[in-house]
Amino acid sequence: MTQTAEDLTLDEVRAKIAPILPNHAAFDGWRPEAVAMAAAQAGVDPQIAQLAFREGAVDMIDAWFASIDAAMLDALPPEKLSALSIRQRITALVEARLSLLAGNREALRRAIAILAMPQNAARAARLGWRAADMMWRAAGDNATDFNHYSKRMTLAAVYAATLLVFIDDESEGWQDSRAFLARRIEGIMRFERTKARWRGAGGGERLSLARFIGRLRYPAV
């Protein structure tokens, strides 16, 4: 039996409309008007669509980012990543996200501005953590100890910083963003090697994540 738009749950409506939303948010902002336009394009009742995004702009952005998460995993299934090193896997996953976002950089710019508002800080942190967690899991990371958190914190910081470069990157093939990302990934790798040496020397896990993330945001030249 074919499922019609009227048969969709609110979660299914969100998933159906989410990839279309940035096309309209680039012009109308992350507002109900963008939901209405996306709903019309998707053949969904606009009132149901508005209900699906009843929490407003951040709810819309959350759904869009979730669609990017899913598309990233589709683009880089385990069999494609298995032959790569961890560094290459993380780089490929972040670059896949940039490719998926590339056609909607104005919508991304508006989304980042909204998430930067103080009242949205907690939600923004959760979205960054979710993206980093999905990337590390896709890369094959199964850590459950301190490493689970430190890896995700550092990658979330790298990804957020890379997006800020990416939204204004006019270089061919986003080479500036790719170069920035490569430098930050190298920072993560150095961090992991340092942790391994400290553990081997009996130093345990007493590392300053705040200091390291600060270096990612404001690297020494």
C-alpha positions in Angstrom: 0.0 0.0 0.0 1.4 3.4 -1.0 1.8 5.9 1.9 0.4 9.3 1.2 1.6 12.6 2.7 -1.5 12.5 5.0 -0.4 9.2 6.4 3.0 10.5 7.6 3.9 10.9 11.3 5.3 14.2 12.4 8.8 12.7 12.5 8.3 11.5 9.0 7.1 14.9 7.9 10.2 16.5 9.5 12.5 14.0 7.7 10.7 14.6 4.3 10.8 18.4 4.5 14.2 18.9 6.2 16.4 18.5 3.1 14.3 21.0 1.3 14.1 23.6 4.1 17.5 25.3 3.4 16.5 26.1 -0.2 13.9 28.4 1.2 15.6 29.5 4.4 18.3 31.1 2.3 15.7 33.6 1.1 13.0 33.6 3.8 15.1 32.9 6.8 14.5 30.0 9.2 10.9 31.1 9.7 7.4 29.6 9.1 7.5 31.0 5.6 10.3 28.6 4.7 8.3 25.7 6.2 5.3 26.6 4.2 7.3 26.8 0.9 9.1 23.5 1.7 5.8 21.8 2.6 4.2 22.9 -0.7 7.2 21.6 -2.6 7.0 18.2 -0.8 3.3 17.9 -1.1 2.7 18.1 2.6 -0.2 19.8 4.4 1.3 23.2 5.5 -0.5 23.1 8.8 0.9 19.7 9.6 4.3 20.9 8.5 4.1 23.9 10.9 3.1 21.5 13.7 6.2 19.3 12.9 8.4 22.4 13.4 6.5 23.9 16.3 9.7 24.8 18.2 10.7 27.2 15.5 14.0 28.0 13.8 16.2 25.8 15.9 13.8 22.9 15.4 14.1 23.4 11.6 17.9 23.7 11.8 18.1 20.5 13.9 16.1 18.6 11.3 18.2 19.8 8.5 21.4 18.9 10.3 19.9 15.4 11.0 19.4 15.0 7.3 23.0 15.9 6.7 24.0 13.3 9.3 22.0 10.6 7.4 23.3 11.7 4.0 26.9 11.6 5.2 26.5 8.0 6.3 24.9 7.1 3.0 27.8 8.8 1.1 30.5 7.0 3.2 29.3 3.5 4.2 31.6 1.3 6.2 33.0 -0.5 3.2 34.3 2.8 1.8 35.9 3.8 5.1 37.4 0.5 6.1 40.4 0.9 3.9 41.3 4.3 5.2 43.3 5.3 8.3 41.5 7.0 11.2 42.8 10.4 10.1 41.6 9.8 6.5 38.2 8.6 7.8 37.6 11.7 9.9 38.8 14.0 7.1 36.6 12.2 4.6 33.5 12.4 6.9 34.0 16.2 7.5 34.6 16.9 3.9 31.5 14.9 2.9 29.5 17.1 5.2 31.0 20.2 3.6 30.0 18.9 0.2 26.4 18.3 1.3 26.2 21.8 2.8 27.9 23.5 -0.1 24.8 24.3 -2.1 23.2 26.0 0.9 25.9 28.2 2.4 23.6 31.2 2.9 21.1 29.0 4.8 24.1 27.7 6.8 25.3 31.2 7.6 21.8 32.1 8.9 21.6 28.9 10.9 25.0 29.5 12.5 23.9 33.0 13.5 20.8 31.6 15.1 22.7 28.9 17.0 25.2 31.5 18.2 22.5 33.3 20.2 22.9 32.8 23.9 19.4 31.3 24.4 20.4 28.6 21.8 23.8 27.7 23.2 22.7 24.4 24.8 20.9 23.2 21.7 23.9 24.2 19.5 26.2 22.2 21.8 24.0 19.2 21.5 23.9 19.5 17.7 27.7 19.8 17.5 28.1 16.8 19.8 25.7 14.7 17.7 27.6 15.5 14.5 31.0 14.6 16.1 29.6 11.5 17.7 28.2 10.2 14.4 31.5 10.9 12.7 33.6 9.1 15.3 31.2 6.1 15.3 31.3 6.0 11.5 35.1 6.1 11.7 34.9 3.0 13.9 35.6 4.5 17.3 34.2 2.3 20.1 35.8 4.1 23.1 33.7 4.2 26.2 36.0 5.8 28.7 37.4 9.4 28.9 38.5 9.0 25.2 34.8 8.8 24.2 34.2 12.4 25.4 37.6 13.9 24.6 37.5 12.8 21.0 34.0 14.2 20.5 34.7 17.5 22.2 37.8 18.1 20.1 36.1 17.0 16.8 33.1 19.2 17.6 35.4 22.2 18.1 37.2 21.4 14.8 34.0 21.0 12.8 32.5 24.2 14.2 35.7 26.2 13.4 35.8 24.7 9.9 32.2 25.7 9.2 33.1 29.3 10.0 35.8 29.2 7.4 33.7 27.4 4.9 30.8 29.8 4.8 33.0 32.5 3.4 35.4 30.3 1.4 35.5 31.4 -2.2 38.6 29.3 -3.1 38.3 26.7 -5.8 37.0 23.4 -4.5 37.0 25.0 -1.0 40.7 24.4 -0.8 41.1 27.0 2.0 38.6 25.1 4.1 40.2 21.8 3.3 43.6 23.1 4.3 42.2 24.5 7.5 40.6 21.2 8.3 43.8 19.3 7.6 45.7 21.5 10.1 43.0 21.0 12.8 42.9 17.2 12.2 46.6 17.1 12.6 46.0 18.8 16.0 43.7 16.0 17.0 46.2 13.4 16.0 48.9 15.1 18.0 46.6 15.3 20.9 45.8 11.5 20.7 49.5 10.7 20.4 50.3 12.9 23.4 47.6 11.1 25.5 49.0 7.8 24.5 52.5 8.8 25.7 51.2 10.2 28.9 49.3 7.0 29.6 52.5 5.0 28.9 54.4 7.3 31.3 51.9 6.9 34.0 50.4 10.4 33.5 46.9 9.1 33.3 44.2 11.3 31.6 44.9 14.5 33.5 44.7 16.7 30.4 43.3 20.2 29.9 40.5 19.9 27.3 39.7 23.6 27.7 43.2 24.6 26.9 43.4 22.3 23.9 40.0 23.4 22.4 41.2 27.0 22.9 44.2 26.2 20.8 41.9 24.8 18.1 39.9 28.0 18.0 42.9 30.3 18.3 45.9 28.4 16.9 49.4 29.8 17.1 50.7 30.8 13.7 
